């Protein structure tokens, strides 16, 4: 599980927490505004947003973070979508910002957010409960980050089936199966691997998965890799099996950065990777020792953020 440090910056702007009880601490366009609601009780997220828009000129707000969304009440995505027309200048949005566990956030269907914010350039989504997406076309989005302990397969497939011509960076945490909840796996990656709907993609992260080796085997022959500058298969169960697939697959020497931190590689395999990619910055931090399988332990104990809920 992960406990995140409070963000100080988002989309190039300082993060300023909005409080309904006092006057705003910055001009509308000079901050990335953090709006938080309690898990239970009041004020609700909707009430916090309404108080914010009553105090700050929403037409000048460019960056917004929604955090600590309550368990009860409307999902964060629905609540934001309802006021999207009052935020015409919004360029960067974080839904489910900075929860202690990535599975606790009730984020909802974020399709309407993309549909109603056509000028959005960055969207960060964190959560599990009710997380949903339908295939969408968005002309302006340049960065999409989706973090989940148990990413629903249909969300991964919807990402793959979306037309995102401007997207330069895609980060997805697939997570692991939890209880009766199935997590996305390598079979759900679809057109992400071909890159046919992502012509501008230069950075790809498929992380925090219990099938990290299987993902690496798909990556080893994926057409999209040839135009990437940065690739990450970090945070999951990446082992010698996945590394062997990368080493025997298509060349990776064009990569500027390969992130494999939190891995289960042997010392010999670490040396082979570094020798094969002398001009690539390879992150092999957080080694957990060779992978021998989960045995009697749940696989969520073997990824970086896999707390089961």
Secondary structure, 3 states (H helix, E strand, C coil): CCCCCCCCEECCEEEEECCCCCCCCCCHHHCEEEEECCCCCCCCHHHHHHHHHHHCCHHHCCEEEEECCCCCCCCHHHHHHCCHHHCCCCCEEEEEECCCCCCCCECCECHHHHHHCCCCCEEEEECCECCECCCCECCCCCEEEEECCECCHHHHHHHHCCECCCCCEEEEEEECCECCECCCCHHHCCHHHHCCCCCCCCEEEEEEECCHHHHHHHHCCCHHHHHCCEEECCCCCCEHHHHHHHHHCCCCCCCCEEECCCEECCHHHHHHHHHHCCCCEEECCCECCCCCCCCCCCHHHHCCCCCCC
